Amino acid sequence: MTKNSRLARVLRRTPVALATAGVVGASLVAPVATAQPAQAETAQSSQLPGAEDLRAQAEELLGGGFNVDEFLGQAPDNAWNVRNQLLDQMETINPQAADVLRGALDGLLDIVFPGLPARKVEEARQAREEKNRAEAAERERVEAEARAAAEQARREEEQNRFDTGPCPADAAVCVDIDGRRTWLQQGGEVTYIAPGMAPGKNNPQEETPRGTFYVNRKVKDEISHEFGDAAMPNAIYFTNNGHAFHMGDPAFDSAGCVRLPWEASERYWNDLNIGDKVFIY
């Protein structure tokens, strides 16, 4: 008779012994063990320091029908699986006894298979951490999708409310001088609305021209020599007469350019390319 068959026979007897000892009352499911060579001889383990005390503790808790030698005669993984099944059932009946049993079984396993309990506990900890990481990543993915959907809905609602006036769908940037508004769009869909802007002054020499234009030049760190070397960062020219979108204080009208707050000028700089249509009305 193999060790595995003897263990199955012993574990089939165990519920009766446990019930008689008043420890467990219903059933103990026998583990499904695969035949593997034992890693240590239980006869030798019984002679090691502390083994007899641990054996006595385990047998007292599990009852006389449980054969510790046959339990320890299993291959390490099989013995660990049996240990887990015994502890799981004991936890439902008497958690305090389960703690004592855990110490006794782990002590015996550590004598027969040095380092096995610590290794298995560490493996379980790593598995829990990996599961927690996977669950956290899944939660973040779901939350990110929800945020993206909410942002898309907000943009669609904003676009439905936003009056694009006569600006054609193929224009990349639109400017409403009288409404003091400007925005970017793609295929007629508004993609960005500048939080502020300032057009040219209301006189023929300094007004922003109206009509259809095209981006013809971009200068990242532009300087206006005409106006005392004034800085014009993120300059995007749309006429050959010096008219451009650029960073500037939108609280003051310009001499013909379209002034934008810093963040808007950065967005325009990144989004607009040479040849893009500019519509100003």
C-alpha positions, 0 to 999 in steps of 0.5 A: 500500500502506498503512502498516498493510499494510507494517508487517504485511509487515515484521513477517511477515519479522521472525522470519526476520531475528531467527532469523538474528541469533540473537536469537529462534528461534520466532515473532513474532506480528504485531499487529492494527493498526487504521488511524489517522493517524500522529502524526509523520513518521518522516523528520523524526524521523530527523533529531532528536538521538539518533534515529539511535543509538536506531534503530541499537540497535533494528535491531541487536537486532531484525535487519535485517528490522525496519523502524523507520520503518514501526514509527514510522509507526503511530499512537501506540497501535498503535506502543505495542502493537507495542513491547509485543509485541516486548518480551514476546517478547524477555523470554522469550529474552534479558531483558538484551537486552529491557532494552536494546531497551526503552530504544531503542524508548521513546527513539524513541517519545518523540522521535516521540510526546513523552510517550507512554512516560511516559503509557503507563507511568503508565496501566499503573501506575494499572491495576495499582493499581486491580486491586490495590485491587479484589482487596484489596476482594474479599478483604476481602469474602470474609473479612468474609463468613467472619467473619460466618458464623463469628460466626453459627455461634458464636451459634447454638451458644451459643444451643443451649447456653444455657438460657432457662428458662421465659422466654417467646419474646415477652419482650424481656429475661429475668432469672434471679435465682437464676442471676444471669443476664440476656439480650436476645432476639427471637422467642425467639432470644438476641441478647445475654447480659449479662456480669454482673448483680446483682439486689436483696438477698434480703429482702422490702424490697429484692428484685427482683420476679418476674413479667411486666412491661413497660418503661414509662420510660427515663431516660438520666442518672437520679439516685436521690434516695432513695439519696443522689442516687446515679447510675443511668445508662441507667435502664430502668424496668419497674415503677411502684415504681422497679425498673429496669435500670441501670448499676451494679457487679454485685459488689454486690446492689441495693435491687431494681433489676437492676444491669448493667456499663456495656457491658450497660447501654448495650446494654439502653438501645439495644435496649429500647423502651417496651412491651417485655416483661420476664420475671423468674423 
